[in-house]
Amino acid sequence: MAGAFFRYLDRHSFLGFKVWEFSFRSLFRPYGLWFLRHVVLRHPLATLKGLLRYRTLVIRGLLGGAVNAFGFSDGAELFSEPRNLIIAPGYCQKPFGCPAGRFSHLCILPQPCPESCPVKKLIAFGLELGARVYVMTSALRIGKDLLLPALERRGPSRILAFVCPYSLHPFVLACLICGLEGVVLTFARGACADYSSWLRADRGIKPEQTAIGPEGEEFLRSLGCP
């Protein structure tokens, strides 16, 4: 019953937010408790600024497409400082036979692996640019490895990330709170459709391989990514 109520709030962008269900259902889980303790309570001003910036994006209808920019007008601007950029694909983009393990940050480049692997291409592209690359797994691991360093100015402040449409809004909000700006591409195939499937994927249970659609591919090509 409560979940249906919060989904209703999300559909109507209540108070300019579309993270009601995700926040409610995550609040007492490890990621939600960690984010509350280490980000929201310790950095209330950054949290407030991030909430206001996110709310503006929602009200202006700037989130929800295949390519979602926040803080940058285009990809060329985003890539103008590659050493301050982190490229963050999802582990679910890996093929099932990934020799480094699918639910893993690891990649065995330059050793042989499937040529069709989009993560391999992104890692090679990022290394060539001089950017950092981080394969995202669980939300808690992302918070500790990517979000908190950005908030404490120990990591890059620009991001090119790949997420499912369901988690787009929570992810962008967390990025804005932690001082990350950039572009998020959403998956057009194999994406989690609701919180239950997202939660299973967060534990490494993901029976589909995700992929971005033509618009996202075109955006990457415009940046020089093969």
Secondary structure by P-SEA (a helix, b strand, c coil): caaaaaaaaaaaccccccaaaaaaaacccaaaaaaaaccccccaaaaaaaaaaaaaaaaaccccccccccccccccccccccccbbbbbbcccccccccccccccccccccccccccaaaaaaaaaaaacbbbbbbccaaaaaaccaaaaaaccccccccccccccaaaaaaaaaaaaccbbbbbbbcccccccaaaaaaaaaccccbbbbbcaaaaaaaaaaccc
